[in-house]
Amino acid sequence: MDFWSSALYDDRHGFVSSYGEGVMKLLSPKEGERILDVGCGTGDLANEIDKNGASIIGIDRSTNMVQEAQNKYPHLTFHTMDVYDMDFHNEFDAVFSNATLHWITKPKKALEKLYQSLHSDGRFVVEFGGKGNVQNIRQAIEKSYQTLFPNYDRLEEPWYFPSIGEYTTLMEEAGFTVGYARYFTRPTLLDGEAGLKNWILMFAAGMLAQLNDDEKEQLVKHVEQVLKPTLYRDHQWIADYCRIQVIGYKK
């Protein structure tokens, strides 16, 4: 099932693409390069890559996201595709991904597919959530869920937040030569008074699919109460993001 709302993503979570500018600089796309954008979302960063003269293909497992990307940027190519199902061989000068690989819970299998898709001397340039990412929010959701719905099935998180050592080791096992790796915290402002609510409804939608709308509302209010002392400042919610940036090369 596709839990992604492209409208909510574009309307309230533009920071995902705007923060992607940092990893875009690491990518430094060049005219004539063929680049794969993995987890393209609604296409904003793919469009920026295209402006540099590179040939870009965007993939995302969410049909809703891909349809919106194609509507916004009809001159670009987007496909609904899971990274595990990719069958590209030596086709790209670079693989790029922003805020996606923490959704890939079988990283070894994914890295093998990504490595396979690159030309020799191709590069893999990504940013995603690392160890401790949104830890306060995740713990508050779990605590609130257990308090409100003690007889329901346990929550299963959909994310993979590795340490930098863990992930670079997996990259090397897949064949990559790691040329750059950075771990950093990045407190991230969420949009408006409903920022935390919108974050939960957007990014935890699949995890909370068993709840009806009223139950989700109860959960959100409880989470807000738990987190207000630590993550709310000047009428603004702040998400406790921790990120990993890496560049790997196919030698």
GUMARDO-344108 format. One record per residue (C-alpha): residue in one letter; x, y, z. Coordinates in steps of 0.001 Angstrom, whole numbers, padded with zeros to 6 digits, always signed. Layout:
// residues N
AXYZ...
This chain:
// residues 251
M+000000+000000+000000D+001212+003521-000851F+001041+005605+002355W+002775+008632+000839S+000832+011867+000346S+002569+013898-002359A+000411+016944-001519L+001360+016906+002184Y+004984+016273+001231D+005182+019304-001041D+003012+021556+001119R+004535+020917+004560H+007834+019105+004074G+009729+021251+001594F+012672+021181+004002V+013481+017665+002737S+014426+019026-000675S+015896+022293+000614Y+018274+020451+002936G+019202+018281-000030E+021157+021204-001451G+024150+020212+000699V+024422+016740-000764M+023732+018222-004216K+026989+020144-003851L+028776+016885-003078L+027263+015367-006211S+028355+018317-008365P+026543+017074-011486K+028226+017798-014792E+026827+018373-018242G+026325+015160-020157E+026469+012863-017130R+023818+010176-016738I+022536+010184-013146L+020048+008052-011222D+018058+009727-008420V+016959+007017-005974G+013911+008049-003939C+013195+011071-006109G+010024+012068-004231T+008168+014773-006130G+011147+015526-008343D+012558+018826-007082L+016177+017697-006774A+016007+015759-010038N+014974+019016-011684E+017959+020818-010142I+020276+018104-011463D+018732+018512-014908K+019472+022263-014815N+023181+021376-014660G+022933+019631-018001A+022987+016065-016700S+020594+013394-017937I+018514+012331-014946I+016231+009381-014254G+014260+009433-011020I+012829+006376-009291D+010606+006068-006231R+008557+003191-004880S+005612+005549-004252T+003282+005847-007226N+001787+009010-005692M+005202+010678-005561V+006174+009641-009091Q+002878+010867-010546E+003339+014251-008872A+006960+014448-010041Q+005897+013717-013610N+003124+016333-013408K+005542+018973-012112Y+008406+018138-014456P+006970+016544-017611H+010283+016951-019451L+012003+014540-017039T+011802+010744-016723F+010451+009130-013561H+009581+005515-012795T+007769+003782-009956M+010384+001286-008852D+011721-000297-005682V+015489-000193-005318Y+015508-003963-004758D+013926-004444-008190M+016417-002293-010111D+018031-004069-013041F+020458-001435-014312H+023928-002620-015352N+026871-000212-015761E+024498+002543-016913F+025136+005598-014721D+027964+007997-014009A+026447+008697-010588V+023772+007447-008222F+022289+010185-006033S+019919+009874-003096N+018631+012294-000481A+016595+011303+002609T+015718+007878+001218L+018155+005166+002251H+016893+005091+005843W+013718+003572+004362I+015776+000728+002859T+015778-001971+005532K+017831-004457+003495P+020851-002209+002901K+023226-004908+001693K+020872-006002-001084A+020244-002360-002031L+023952-001485-002129E+024640-004423-004433K+021956-003153-006831L+023289+000409-006638Y+026864-000711-007271Q+025734-002780-010244S+023992+000237-011799L+027175+002360-011992H+029827+002601-014678S+033390+001841-013656D+034642+005009-011898G+031032+005961-011180R+030156+007561-007857F+027513+007011-005199V+026568+010238-003387V+023926+010125-000661E+022547+011644+002518F+020100+009943+004857G+019186+009462+008516G+021903+008019+010742K+022117+006541+014222G+019938+008461+016695N+017873+010154+013981V+014605+011583+015405Q+015213+009466+018482N+013132+011676+020775I+010199+011615+018367R+010426+007855+017859Q+010571+007162+021589A+007614+009479+022244I+005516+007764+019565E+006316+004360+021066K+005628+005515+024634S+002351+007221+023685Y+001191+004246+021641Q+001830+001830+024520T+000027+004149+026947L-003035+004720+024777F-003367+001338+023089P-001783-001267+025388N-003732-004158+023848Y-002847-003385+020226D-000054-005097+018302R+003389-003643+018914L+004664-000960+016569E+007256-001902+013993E+009484+000944+012864P+009970+001166+009081W+013396+002823+009291Y+017059+001833+009250F+019357+004323+010989P+022910+002936+010943S+026122+004232+012423I+028601+005600+009936G+030939+002680+010609E+028192+000142+009987Y+027128+001693+006694T+030584+002307+005241T+031487-001300+006060L+028448-002474+004097M+029474-000201+001215E+032933-001770+001117E+031445-005268+001223A+029346-004336-001831G+032508-003256-003682F+032569+000495-003130T+035681+002443-002259V+034566+004962+000380G+035989+008388-000399Y+034046+010567+002043A+031895+009939+005110R+030360+012393+007569Y+027950+012084+010476F+026328+015180+011964T+023328+016412+013935R+020956+018808+012189P+018046+020110+014296T+015335+020760+011722L+012496+023260+011999L+009106+021798+011175D+006466+023958+009540G+004211+025821+011993E+002238+024843+015086A+001136+021604+013410G+004678+020755+012355L+005082+017706+014566K+001602+016426+013733N+002296+016748+010016W+005647+014982+010439I+003998+012035+012187L+001143+011795+009669M+003631+011952+006789F+006554+009816+007863A+004933+007406+010324A+001811+006788+008220G+002660+003190+007404M+003675+002366+010961L+000355+003725+012299A-001898+002338+009557Q-003773+000135+012041L-005121+003225+013849N-008273+005029+012744D-008316+008804+012354D-009547+009471+015904E-006876+007214+017372K-004178+008930+015334E-005399+012276+016645Q-005193+010976+020226L-001692+009690+019613V-000477+012948+018063K-001800+015000+020993H-000118+012678+023482V+003197+012846+021601E+002984+016644+021515Q+002493+016740+025288V+005490+014460+025823L+007798+016416+023532K+006735+020011+024122P+009301+020627+026912T+012219+019506+024709L+011359+020001+021024Y+009119+023095+021007R+010612+026599+020891D+008996+029948+019966H+005857+028353+018499Q+007963+026032+016366W+008649+022302+016516I+012233+021120+016025A+012967+017575+014845D+016119+015981+016242Y+017700+014909+012966C+021043+013087+012690R+022416+012593+009195I+024992+010585+007294Q+026640+011756+004065V+028830+009373+002071I+030531+009197-001289G+031593+005837-002672Y+033318+004979-005932K+033107+001971-008211K+036727+001327-009125
